[in-house]
Each structure stands twice: as C-alpha cells, then as structure tokens.
Amino acid sequence: MRSTARRTAAVLGVVALLATACAVEDDGDGEAAEDGGTEEPGGDSDEIAFDVGVTEEPCPDAVNPDNGCIYLGVLSDLSEGPFAPVAVPITAGQEAFWARVNEAGGIGGFDVDIATYTRDTLYDPQQHSARYREIEPNILALAQTLGTPTTAAILADMDADNVIGAPASWWSGWAFDDSDQGLILESGYSYCIEAQVGLDWFAANVSEPATVLAVGYPGDYGGDSAAGVEQWAEANGAQFAGFIETAPNTIVGSQDAAVGAVMESGADAVVLAVGPAETGEIIGKTVVSGFGGQFLGSVPTWNPALLESAAAGAILSTYTNIAPWEGIDGTSAAHDAIRESLDGGVPENDGYIFGWVWSYPIKAALEAAAENGDLTREGLRSVVDGLEVDYEDALPPATFGADTNENAIRQAVINRPDEEGTLGLSTVEAEVTGETAEAYEYTSACS
C-alpha cells in the first residue's frame, strides 16, 4: 500500500489541488534506510507533502508505474515564431533529459512529465501569458519558458502562484532577484557577458575593432547584448556605433532597414542578437553589398540550415558563433549522456543540448524539495536560495542566491561555421574569457 491519501484520492483529489497538501508514504518496495525507514525509488523521503501539479497516480505512459507524477509545464515557440527551428529540439532535449531521470527511478517516488502541459506560444508575450494561465492549475513548475519578453510577461503571475521555471533565454536580469523574484533558474552566461567575451576574443585573435555595432531584437535579448557591446567599447576605447533594433521577419517582413544601417555604420565588428533567419539575411545582403566587417553571433543566431541557404558563402567567411557550452561533440559527462540519449543519432541543431543543460537546475530543485519532504509549490520555491546545481561538467557547478558579481559565468565557447563540422560548427576555443568580461562589475541587469 502506497499511502493513506491514495485510499481516499477519489474523495480528496479536488481538495488536494485547491488547498490541503497530501502526504506520500513509502509503499514498502524500497530498501530499508539506515534510520529504520524505507526509501522510495529515486528518493530517500518516507513522507512528502505536495499540492498543485503533483499526483499520487502515475504519469501517462509512466516509466515507473508505482511512482506518482510531477507535472512540469513547457511554454515554447513550436510552430510559426522566429525560434521554432531551435525550440522544437530544445523541447526534445528536455524530454530526453527527464526520460533519463525517470529511467533512473524518478525523484522522491515520482516520475516527471513535461509532455502533457507543453504549449506553443509563438514567441508572443500575449500567447505566452494565455497559455500559462491555461496550464498553471495543473503544473508544479515550468521546465521551460522560452524567451525573455515572453517570460517577463508571466513573471508577476508566477510570483503570485509560487511557480519557478527554467528559462530558454540568457538575459542578465535572471541573475538578480529584483528582476526575476528569485523564480528563474538560469544556466550559463548572460547575453551581456557573451558579447564582451566574444569581442575580447575577437580583439585578441582576429583584429582589434575600432568601431563596434550591435544589431538585435528590441527588448531584453537584443538590448542585453547591445549593453555588453557598449560596455566593451567603453572599456577598450573603441567607438560604439549604436544599437540597431530590428524585429523578426515574421513581424517586419525583411531586414532591409537593418542591412542599410550596418552598411552606413562602418563597423569593424557587428554583434548580432537576432534569430537565424535574420542572421542569414543580414550577413548575406551586407556582404553582397560590399560590407567589409565581421559578424559575431549570439548563441540563438545559429542554425546549421544557414549553411544550406544562399548566404552560406558569406556566413563561412564573416561569421563567428559564441556559445555558453560545447556542442554535440563536447567531452563532459553531460555530453556523454546527451549522445547516449540520441542512440547514435544527431539532433537537428544545438537546441537539443540547450534543452538538456537548462534542465539541471529544475532537477536539483525537485531533488532538494523532495529531500525536505515538501514538493508543494512553496516548498519548491523555498529551496532556490542556496540551491547547488551539478551540470555534469557541461558548466561549472552553480549556487543560486550567491553573489552574482563573484559567481557569474564569464566564459564561452567560440565556434566557426564548418560544412564538415557536426551541426555545421567546429569549436575554435572552449572556456574562453577575456579581460573586459572578467573586470565587468556585474551588480544589476545590463538592460
């Protein structure tokens, strides 16, 4: 027998979701613990309280049919938005990550389900908010909330609901409680640091640019990257030619205005913070028009399909990609697990790796809450401050709530397009940082 609450679930199920936390006791199948108790598969708690988004009933298609189920939500860009080509693999990578967790026994006697409450929000803040409200009554946390402006649109609701989440985004504000209410469990560097590391590397290994330009989406993605470009220019005595704001092609139709601004800038180095479609168009049109500068691309700018586009030649000759961790050929234990999950195959693009790595903090939070015997939303939120995360060496270990200036990730991986490279890239140098990025006083969001 698994628990008292299981015997009365039919009567108390609705009450459990609305008010009273339930207690899960061991079903007798686990091995005896040192204190005389027993252990659930995947956990070491005899009794775990839970409320919204957790059930005693197994997950659909459960790996462990004797486990209960933790439901996590996914709000992503899965069809028509600018990041759909990478968001679909991101979500697949997360599904594979949690499948591995379930195959190892789950967490605290529960499997984890992210498929039931996956929703397409089209990288649109209004859609993101609407779909969040749709799934919120049934989830414990968000396994993925894609995009900075979209996540910002639901942050107040998440705060009121005590829902934490993993972002598919690298905005610098996620590192500060006054920006994210302590709800967002980010991984890796920020766009702001990314731009500084990229320009530090470019200046040391290609040429020191006299004029730098930022081109990106308006708001906290492009704006954060642009803030890093401006900071680098100020610290290195270069001219900052400004921030050219441009929207996705799905909104503005073409990048002709941005192309004209790049041509007029005279920049030696242009840092892009857009989507892959806009990257290909901007680089292709400017190079054909005689632009002589080089392009550094934020991690979301890349898709291997660019090497099959009309802009491929221009991209091969002028584009450098900046990434927060190694690609599919990386050497960490996390990368070994990623490749094993693919069973010898290759993902569509690096989004699969992003989704996998972004999942470690939520896993760590669930494990910590289960260890505390409290998988309620409040219990899960309470473990974030001080939470230690092991990324299986895909990233250095992280501690949430620690001083950002002292503990921020200030390293990146530099990649170049390569038609022979796995997923169209080859690594030039890993674990790269630079003097500007290291010296940056990181005390608040960059934008």
C-alpha positions in Angstrom: 0.0 0.0 0.0 1.5 3.3 -1.1 -0.3 5.9 1.1 -3.3 6.9 3.1 -4.0 9.6 0.6 -4.2 7.1 -2.2 -7.0 5.3 -0.4 -9.1 8.4 -0.3 -7.9 10.1 -3.6 -11.3 9.9 -5.2 -12.8 11.9 -2.4 -10.0 14.3 -1.6 -8.4 14.9 -5.1 -10.1 18.2 -5.7 -9.4 19.4 -2.2 -5.8 18.5 -2.6 -5.4 20.6 -5.6 -7.1 23.6 -4.1 -5.9 23.6 -0.5 -4.6 20.8 1.5 -1.1 19.3 0.9 -1.1 15.5 0.8 1.5 13.1 2.3 3.1 10.3 0.3 4.4 7.4 2.4 6.6 4.6 1.3 4.9 1.7 -0.5 7.2 -0.9 1.0 9.0 -1.6 -2.2 12.1 0.4 -1.4 15.1 -0.8 0.5 15.4 -0.2 4.2 17.1 3.1 5.2 19.6 3.4 8.0 17.1 5.1 10.3 14.8 2.1 10.1 12.5 3.6 7.4 12.3 2.8 3.8 13.3 4.5 0.6 11.1 5.3 -2.4 12.7 4.7 -5.9 14.6 7.8 -6.8 14.3 9.4 -3.3 15.0 8.9 0.4 12.0 10.5 2.0 9.4 8.4 3.8 6.8 11.1 3.5 6.5 14.0 1.0 3.9 16.8 1.1 2.6 18.0 -2.2 -0.2 20.1 -3.7 -0.6 21.6 -7.2 0.9 19.7 -10.1 1.8 16.5 -8.2 -0.4 13.4 -8.1 -0.2 10.0 -6.5 -1.4 8.5 -9.7 1.3 7.6 -12.2 2.2 9.7 -15.1 0.7 8.9 -18.5 3.0 6.2 -20.1 4.9 6.0 -16.8 8.3 4.5 -16.7 7.7 3.6 -13.0 4.1 2.6 -12.6 4.3 2.6 -8.8 5.5 6.2 -8.7 3.3 9.2 -8.5 3.7 12.1 -11.1 5.2 15.5 -11.1 3.8 17.6 -14.0 6.0 20.4 -15.3 4.9 22.9 -18.0 6.6 23.9 -21.2 5.9 27.3 -22.9 7.8 27.4 -26.1 7.9 28.5 -29.7 6.9 25.4 -31.6 5.5 26.4 -35.0 5.5 29.8 -36.5 7.7 32.0 -34.3 11.3 33.1 -35.0 12.8 30.5 -32.7 10.7 27.5 -33.7 13.6 25.8 -35.5 15.6 25.7 -32.3 12.8 25.5 -29.8 11.5 22.2 -31.1 14.9 20.5 -30.5 15.1 22.3 -27.1 11.9 20.7 -26.1 13.1 17.3 -27.4 16.3 17.6 -25.4 14.3 18.3 -22.3 12.0 15.3 -22.9 15.1 13.1 -23.2 16.6 14.6 -20.0 13.5 13.8 -18.0 13.2 10.4 -19.6 16.7 9.6 -18.2 15.6 10.9 -14.8 12.6 8.6 -14.8 14.6 5.6 -16.1 16.9 6.1 -13.1 13.9 5.8 -10.7 12.4 9.3 -10.7 12.6 11.8 -7.9 11.3 11.1 -4.4 8.9 8.4 -5.6 7.6 10.4 -8.5 8.2 10.3 -12.3 8.3 13.7 -14.1 6.0 14.5 -17.0 6.7 17.5 -19.3 4.6 16.4 -22.3 1.1 16.8 -21.0 1.3 20.5 -20.4 3.6 21.6 -23.4 2.1 24.6 -25.2 3.1 26.6 -28.3 3.2 30.3 -27.5 4.7 31.5 -30.9 7.3 33.8 -29.1 4.4 36.1 -28.4 4.0 37.6 -24.9 0.2 37.6 -25.0 0.1 34.0 -26.2 2.7 33.1 -23.5 0.6 34.6 -20.8 -2.6 33.0 -22.1 -1.1 29.5 -22.3 0.5 29.9 -18.9 -2.9 30.7 -17.3 -4.3 27.6 -19.2 -1.8 25.1 -17.7 -1.0 26.8 -14.4 -3.7 24.9 -12.4 -2.1 21.6 -13.3 1.7 22.1 -13.0 4.2 22.3 -10.2 6.8 24.4 -12.1 7.9 25.3 -15.7 10.5 23.1 -17.2 10.8 25.7 -20.0 9.7 29.2 -20.6 11.2 30.4 -23.9 12.2 33.9 -24.4 12.9 37.0 -22.3 10.0 39.3 -23.1 7.6 36.3 -23.1 8.8 35.2 -19.7 8.7 38.7 -18.3 5.0 38.8 -19.3 4.2 36.0 -16.9 6.6 36.8 -14.1 4.1 38.6 -11.9 1.7 35.6 -12.2 4.5 33.2 -11.5 5.3 35.1 -8.3 1.7 35.1 -7.2 1.4 31.4 -8.0 4.8 30.4 -6.4 5.8 28.8 -9.7 9.5 28.6 -10.5 10.9 28.0 -14.0 13.9 27.3 -16.3 14.3 29.9 -19.0 15.2 29.3 -22.6 16.9 32.6 -22.5 20.2 34.2 -21.3 19.0 37.6 -20.1 21.3 39.1 -17.4 18.3 40.0 -15.2 17.7 36.4 -14.4 20.7 36.5 -12.2 19.1 39.1 -9.8 16.2 38.7 -7.5 15.0 42.2 -8.1 14.5 41.3 -11.7 13.2 37.7 -11.5 11.8 37.5 -8.0 14.0 34.5 -7.4 11.9 32.4 -9.7 14.0 31.9 -12.7 16.7 29.2 -12.6 19.1 30.3 -15.4 22.2 28.5 -16.7 25.4 29.8 -18.2 26.4 33.3 -19.1 24.2 36.3 -20.0 23.9 37.9 -23.4 25.7 40.9 -21.9 28.7 38.9 -20.8 28.5 36.9 -24.0 29.1 40.0 -26.1 32.0 41.1 -24.0 33.7 37.7 -24.1 33.1 37.5 -27.9 34.7 40.9 -28.5 37.6 40.2 -26.1 38.3 37.0 -28.1 37.9 38.8 -31.5 40.2 41.6 -30.5 42.9 39.1 -29.3 42.6 36.6 -32.2 41.3 38.4 -35.3 41.8 42.2 -35.0 41.1 44.9 -32.5 38.0 46.6 -33.8 38.0 50.4 -33.8 34.2 50.6 -34.3 31.6 48.1 -33.0 27.9 47.9 -33.7 25.0 46.0 -32.1 22.1 44.7 -34.1 19.3 42.9 -32.3 15.7 42.4 -31.4 14.3 45.2 -29.2 14.0 44.5 -25.5 15.9 42.3 -23.2 17.6 39.9 -25.7 19.0 42.4 -28.2 19.2 45.1 -25.6 21.2 43.0 -23.2 23.6 42.0 -25.9 23.9 45.7 -27.0 24.6 46.7 -23.5 27.6 44.3 -23.5 28.8 45.7 -26.8 28.6 49.2 -25.5 30.4 48.3 -22.2 33.2 46.6 -24.2 33.6 49.7 -26.4 33.9 52.0 -23.4 36.4 49.7 -21.7 38.6 49.3 -24.7 38.5 52.8 -26.3 36.5 51.7 -29.3 33.7 53.7 -30.9 30.2 52.3 -30.2 28.2 52.9 -33.4 25.0 52.2 -31.6 22.2 49.6 -31.3 20.2 48.9 -34.4 16.9 47.5 -33.3 15.2 45.0 -35.7 12.3 42.7 -35.3 11.8 39.1 -36.6 10.9 38.8 -40.2 7.6 37.4 -39.2 6.8 41.0 -38.0 8.8 43.3 -40.3 9.0 41.2 -43.4 12.6 41.8 -44.2 15.9 43.1 -42.7 16.5 45.8 -45.3 16.5 48.6 -42.8 19.0 46.8 -40.6 21.1 46.0 -43.6 21.2 49.7 -44.6 22.2 50.7 -41.0 25.0 48.1 -41.0 26.3 49.4 -44.3 26.3 53.0 -43.0 28.0 52.2 -39.7 31.4 51.4 -41.0 31.8 49.0 -38.1 34.7 46.5 -38.0 32.7 44.1 -35.8 28.9 43.7 -35.7 27.4 41.7 -32.8 24.1 40.1 -33.8 21.3 39.2 -31.4 18.5 38.0 -33.7 17.2 34.7 -35.0 18.8 32.5 -37.6 16.6 33.8 -40.4 17.5 37.4 -39.7 21.2 36.4 -39.3 21.3 34.9 -42.8 19.6 37.8 -44.4 21.7 40.5 -42.7 25.0 38.8 -43.4 24.1 37.7 -46.9 22.9 41.1 -48.1 25.6 43.2 -46.4 28.4 41.1 -47.8 27.0 41.1 -51.3 26.8 44.9 -50.9 30.5 45.2 -50.1 30.5 45.3 -46.3 34.0 44.6 -45.1 33.4 44.0 -41.4 33.0 40.7 -39.4 30.0 39.4 -37.5 29.8 37.8 -34.0 26.6 36.0 -33.4 24.9 35.4 -30.1 24.1 31.8 -29.5 20.4 32.0 -30.8 21.6 33.3 -34.1 22.9 29.9 -35.3 21.1 27.1 -37.1 23.0 24.6 -39.4 20.4 25.2 -42.0 22.2 28.5 -42.7 24.9 26.6 -44.5 22.2 25.4 -47.0 21.0 29.0 -47.6 22.0 31.5 -50.3 24.0 33.3 -47.5 26.3 30.2 -46.8 29.4 31.7 -48.5 29.1 35.0 -46.7 28.5 33.2 -43.4 31.5 31.0 -43.8 33.8 33.9 -44.4 32.5 36.5 -41.9 30.6 34.9 -39.0 31.8 33.7 -35.6 29.4 32.0 -33.2 29.5 32.5 -29.4 28.0 29.7 -27.2 27.7 29.1 -23.5 28.9 25.5 -23.6 30.3 22.9 -26.0 28.3 21.5 -28.9 27.4 17.9 -29.5 31.0 16.8 -29.7 31.7 18.1 -26.2 33.7 16.0 -23.7 31.7 16.3 -20.4 29.7 13.6 -18.7 26.6 15.6 -19.7 27.6 15.4 -23.3 28.2 11.6 -23.0 24.6 11.3 -21.6 23.2 13.5 -24.4 24.8 11.4 -27.1 23.6 8.2 -25.4 20.1 9.6 -25.4 20.3 10.0 -29.2 21.3 6.4 -29.7 24.0 7.2 -32.2 21.9 9.9 -34.0 22.5 13.6 -34.3 20.0 16.3 -33.2 18.6 18.7 -35.7 20.6 21.5 -34.1 22.2 22.6 -30.8 18.8 23.3 -29.3 18.7 19.7 -28.1 21.8 20.4 -26.0 20.4 23.7 -24.7 17.2 21.9 -23.5 19.2 19.2 -21.7 21.6 21.6 -19.9 18.8 24.0 -19.0 17.0 21.2 -17.1 19.7 20.6 -14.5 18.6 23.4 -12.1 14.9 22.2 -12.0 16.1 18.7 -11.3 18.3 19.9 -8.5 15.4 21.9 -7.1 13.0 18.9 -7.2 15.6 16.7 -5.5 16.2 19.3 -2.8 12.5 19.8 -2.1 11.9 16.0 -2.1 14.7 15.6 0.4 13.0 18.2 2.6 9.8 16.3 2.3 7.9 19.2 0.7 7.1 19.2 -3.0 4.5 21.9 -2.7 5.0 25.0 -4.8 6.1 26.9 -1.7 8.4 24.1 -0.7 10.0 24.0 -4.1 10.4 27.8 -4.2 12.0 27.8 -0.8 14.9 25.7 -1.9 16.0 28.0 -4.7 18.1 30.4 -2.5 21.3 28.4 -1.9 20.5 25.7 -4.4 23.6 23.9 -5.6 23.5 22.6 -9.2 25.8 20.0 -10.7 25.8 20.2 -14.5 27.9 17.0 -15.0 30.7 19.3 -16.2 28.7 20.9 -19.1 29.1 24.0 -16.9 30.9 24.7 -13.7 28.7 24.0 -10.6 26.4 26.8 -9.7 24.8 28.1 -6.5 21.7 30.2 -6.7 21.4 33.1 -4.5 25.1 33.6 -4.3 26.7 37.0 -5.1 26.4 37.4 -8.9 29.5 39.5 -9.4 31.6 36.9 -7.7 29.9 33.8 -9.2 28.7 34.7 -12.6 29.8 32.5 -15.5 32.2 34.6 -17.6 33.3 32.0 -20.1 32.1 31.0 -23.5 32.9 28.7 -26.4 34.0 30.2 -29.7 32.8 28.4 -32.9 33.2 28.9 -36.6 30.8 27.6 -39.4 32.2 24.5 -40.9 30.5 22.4 -43.6 32.3 19.3 -42.3 31.5 20.1 -38.6 28.8 18.3 -36.6 25.7 20.6 -36.8 27.7 22.9 -39.0 30.1 24.3 -36.4 33.6 23.5 -35.2 35.0 24.7 -31.9 37.8 27.2 -32.2 38.4 27.5 -28.5 36.5 26.5 -25.3 36.4 28.0 -21.8 37.2 31.4 -23.3 37.0 34.6 -21.2 38.7 38.0 -21.5 39.9 41.0 -19.6 36.8 43.1 -20.2 34.4 40.3 -19.2 36.4 39.4 -16.1 36.6 43.0 -15.0 32.9 43.9 -15.5 31.2 44.9 -12.3 28.1 42.7 -12.5 25.8 44.2 -9.9 22.5 44.6 -11.8 20.8 43.6 -15.0 22.7 45.0 -18.0 19.5 46.2 -19.7 
